[in-house]
């Protein structure tokens, strides 16, 4: 078999670097999309790293400053000397076209990584000692990497990095002056909670809480409320609510206000199914590909067509983590949350994730656990840092049917403000009420 050179385009690498070196707008696009591994040439990798370091450090970038930076790192001879840096500026493209060339490099880099992964996978397939589960995970990781690269490469042209002046959005500002933002949040279904939290499309919402404290019941109630109050349509990935009949019963109970199995009639069930069919879709992934990429790949078309308003992942740990080579769990979680936040903003979808905290401990001499925060969620501080909104569901007394909803983070004031409200749970129909139901009906 004849060895083949890994796919590359050295002329485009030089063009991209030259454009970034001579034009600030081009540099923004290049530094946003690419990293050093996007370049096949080792000298070009070094040039890119210097450009990035200088830009991050606020150092003005031009031929002279770049040469000086390369010299300080003792890289100047390794890249081909001062003449090579000068030659880079002889091949440039306009800022309007730079993203096209950067995406070519992304494509080629993804292919190179895939070739390496496939080569390793092929060699491992020859070894009988390697189990198929591990090999399947390797193949799935490769698919994930290619999928993420494809999402960037095939992204809408409107995503191109640009500078927006206030004059450019003058009409939008006048609309805002008269009517405010159209995405200022919707009624969550409880008046007291609405003072602190209003769900909104395009936001990343993290919900945590101690196991068995009512996170999923609360989220189901929130879905039913928003489907009724704002006609929201939900895409639901909730493998812990299995089989699906049980999950739909929980939703039906809350919709009807009665227990489906004990009290509802066949006519009420038919009405519920018709209503639920208009507001819910349930994602079922194959056990062989239980990943975030598989989930997003399945629903991306509906998202682009604005066929649903909110996505629920309940819980996060039911998705298999596909870590890239040498990637830590904290880095994987940060990358995944950024990906979901971009997905939500790009498609105007509210993303909700139910995530369990790490193992909780009772303080010495205390019978109950402290209220968890988003920082207590297992894996990464990114759970707090990346969230637009963060809630914790907490039962101060597990013997009582009530929960405290702690609104711990609200990024934008139009969506609420931190605080706490208490809701009372009716075991018969799964609904949450704002007052104790003794002698009182809503």
Secondary structure as UniProt FT lines:
FT   HELIX           10..22
FT   HELIX           24..33
FT   HELIX           36..38
FT   HELIX           42..56
FT   TURN            57..58
FT   HELIX           63..72
FT   TURN            73..74
FT   TURN            76..80
FT   HELIX           81..88
FT   TURN            89..90
FT   TURN            95..97
FT   HELIX           98..126
FT   TURN            128..129
FT   HELIX           132..153
FT   HELIX           157..159
FT   HELIX           166..169
FT   HELIX           170..179
FT   TURN            182..183
FT   HELIX           191..194
FT   TURN            195..196
FT   TURN            201..202
FT   STRAND          204..208
FT   TURN            211..212
FT   HELIX           215..229
FT   STRAND          234..237
FT   TURN            239..240
FT   HELIX           244..256
FT   TURN            260..263
FT   HELIX           266..279
FT   STRAND          280..282
FT   HELIX           287..289
FT   HELIX           292..304
FT   TURN            305..306
FT   STRAND          310..314
FT   HELIX           316..318
FT   TURN            325..326
FT   HELIX           329..347
FT   STRAND          350..354
FT   TURN            364..365
FT   HELIX           374..376
FT   TURN            378..379
FT   HELIX           382..385
FT   STRAND          389..394
FT   TURN            398..399
FT   STRAND          402..410
FT   HELIX           413..415
FT   STRAND          419..425
FT   TURN            427..429
FT   STRAND          432..433
FT   TURN            438..439
//
